[in-house]
Amino acid sequence: LLSLPDLVDAYNLDITGVLHVGAHLAEEADTYQALGLSNVLWVEANPAVIAYIADRVEPLGQRVVEALVYSKDDVLLDFNITNYDGMSSSILEFGTHPTFSPDTVFVDTIQLHTRTLDKIVAAEGWTGNFMNMDLQGAELHALRGARELLPHIEYVMTEVNEVEVYKDCAKIGDIDRYLTGFRRVE
């Protein structure tokens, strides 16, 4: 995993606000606070963890939105929720994931309506220049729904896959090809 403080130092990043897509349990909240970042908007699809995230981030001046991020708005999709507080939950089915984490399993599937990042950011009035994504293979779907947002983003930190950890997931080359205005440095 990459360390955001190390990246800030190495590349002299001037972050004005964070859009964190795929919050899980907001594990990075303290890191953002330590970097002096309070303009943080967390986005998480799993309704079971929203109250926990809100309790964790709102005292830090950060906000959370419950939304299943996708390339189009208002599409009804299955969201597969795993054990371990929903870590590794995804709209995609497991590919090679069980080979390195056999104890992680889907325990529930719920149907959720999708929202694009463009709509979420507009509704929340969020502005900033840093996006952190961890969407368990669905990152390219999210980016496709951020056409208006991406020109305002200077830095993207995202989980990438080299193999099909999730079935039909975008791989690192797919992300590179889509983010034509960016240069991968790590």
C-alpha positions in Angstrom: 0.0 0.0 0.0 1.1 3.5 -0.7 1.6 6.0 2.1 -0.2 9.3 1.5 2.2 11.3 3.7 5.2 9.8 1.8 3.6 10.8 -1.5 2.8 14.3 -0.3 6.5 14.7 0.6 7.9 12.9 -2.5 5.8 14.9 -5.0 5.2 18.1 -3.1 1.4 17.5 -3.4 -0.7 20.6 -2.6 -4.0 18.9 -1.7 -7.0 21.3 -1.3 -9.7 18.6 -0.6 -10.2 14.9 -0.7 -12.9 12.8 -2.4 -12.5 9.4 -0.9 -14.6 6.9 -2.9 -15.0 3.5 -1.2 -14.7 4.5 2.4 -15.1 1.1 4.1 -14.6 2.2 7.7 -12.8 5.5 7.0 -9.4 4.1 8.1 -7.6 7.0 6.5 -9.5 9.7 8.4 -6.6 10.3 10.9 -4.1 10.4 8.1 -6.1 13.2 6.4 -6.4 15.0 9.7 -2.7 14.7 10.3 -2.0 16.3 6.9 -4.3 19.2 7.9 -7.1 18.1 5.5 -10.6 18.7 6.8 -12.3 19.1 3.4 -12.9 15.4 3.0 -16.0 13.9 1.4 -16.3 10.1 2.0 -18.5 8.0 -0.3 -19.6 4.5 0.7 -22.2 2.1 -0.7 -22.6 -0.2 2.3 -25.6 1.2 4.3 -24.5 -0.9 7.4 -21.4 1.1 8.0 -22.6 4.7 7.2 -23.4 5.6 10.9 -20.0 4.3 12.0 -18.2 6.3 9.4 -20.2 9.5 10.2 -19.4 9.1 13.9 -15.7 8.7 13.0 -15.3 11.5 10.5 -17.8 14.2 11.4 -16.0 15.3 14.6 -13.0 15.9 12.3 -15.0 18.2 10.0 -15.3 15.6 7.3 -18.5 14.4 5.7 -19.9 11.0 4.4 -22.4 10.2 1.6 -24.1 6.9 1.1 -23.9 6.1 -2.6 -23.1 3.2 -4.9 -20.8 4.9 -7.4 -21.1 3.9 -11.1 -20.8 5.3 -14.6 -24.5 6.1 -14.8 -27.1 7.4 -12.4 -30.1 5.4 -11.2 -29.1 1.9 -12.4 -30.2 -0.8 -10.0 -27.2 -3.1 -9.3 -26.4 -5.9 -7.0 -23.9 -4.9 -4.3 -22.1 -8.0 -2.9 -21.3 -7.5 0.8 -18.5 -9.5 2.4 -17.7 -10.5 6.0 -15.1 -8.4 7.8 -17.3 -5.3 8.1 -17.8 -5.4 4.3 -14.2 -5.0 3.3 -13.9 -6.3 -0.3 -17.6 -5.7 -1.0 -18.2 -4.9 -4.7 -20.6 -4.8 -7.6 -18.4 -7.4 -9.2 -18.1 -11.1 -8.4 -14.9 -12.5 -7.1 -12.3 -13.6 -9.7 -9.0 -14.6 -8.2 -9.8 -13.0 -4.8 -10.4 -16.3 -3.0 -6.9 -17.6 -3.9 -5.2 -15.0 -1.7 -8.1 -14.4 0.8 -10.1 -17.6 1.1 -11.7 -16.6 4.3 -13.3 -13.5 2.7 -16.8 -14.4 1.4 -20.0 -12.7 0.3 -22.5 -12.8 3.1 -25.2 -10.7 1.5 -26.3 -9.1 -1.7 -28.5 -6.0 -1.8 -29.8 -4.0 -4.7 -28.9 -0.3 -4.7 -29.4 2.5 -7.2 -26.2 4.0 -8.5 -25.0 7.6 -8.6 -22.2 9.1 -10.6 -19.4 11.1 -9.0 -20.4 14.1 -11.0 -23.9 14.1 -9.4 -22.5 13.4 -5.9 -20.0 16.2 -6.0 -22.5 18.6 -7.4 -25.1 17.7 -4.8 -22.6 18.0 -2.0 -20.9 21.2 -3.3 -17.5 19.6 -2.8 -14.5 21.1 -4.4 -11.0 19.8 -4.1 -8.2 18.3 -6.2 -7.4 14.8 -4.8 -9.4 11.6 -5.4 -8.7 8.4 -3.5 -10.6 5.3 -4.8 -10.8 1.8 -3.5 -13.8 0.2 -5.3 -12.8 -3.4 -5.5 -12.4 -3.5 -9.3 -15.1 -1.0 -10.2 -12.8 2.1 -10.3 -13.1 2.5 -14.1 -16.9 2.6 -13.7 -16.6 5.4 -11.2 -14.2 7.3 -13.4 -16.6 7.1 -16.3 -19.1 8.9 -14.2 -16.7 11.7 -13.3 -16.3 13.4 -16.7 -17.2 16.9 -15.3 -15.1 16.3 -12.1 -11.9 14.9 -13.5 -10.7 18.2 -15.1 -10.7 19.7 -11.6 -8.7 16.8 -10.0 -4.9 17.0 -10.0 -4.1 13.8 -8.1 -5.7 10.3 -8.2 -4.7 7.6 -5.8 -6.5 4.4 -6.7 -6.4 0.7 -6.1 -5.5 -1.1 -9.3 -5.5 -4.7 -10.4 -3.0 -6.5 -12.5 -5.2 -9.6 -12.8 -8.9 -10.3 -12.5 -9.2 -10.2 -8.7 -12.8 -9.4 -9.5 -14.5 -10.7 -12.6 -14.4 -8.2 -15.5 -12.5 -5.6 -13.3 -10.5 -2.9 -14.9 -6.8 -3.5 -14.8 -4.0 -1.0 -14.4 -3.6 -0.5 -18.2 -7.3 0.3 -18.5 -7.0 2.9 -15.8 -3.9 4.4 -17.4 -5.6 4.6 -20.8 -8.7 6.3 -19.3 -6.7 8.8 -17.3 -5.0 10.4 -20.3 -4.5 13.7 -18.6 -2.6 12.1 -15.7 0.8 10.6 -15.3 1.2 7.5 -13.2 4.2 8.0 -10.8 3.8 5.0 -8.4 
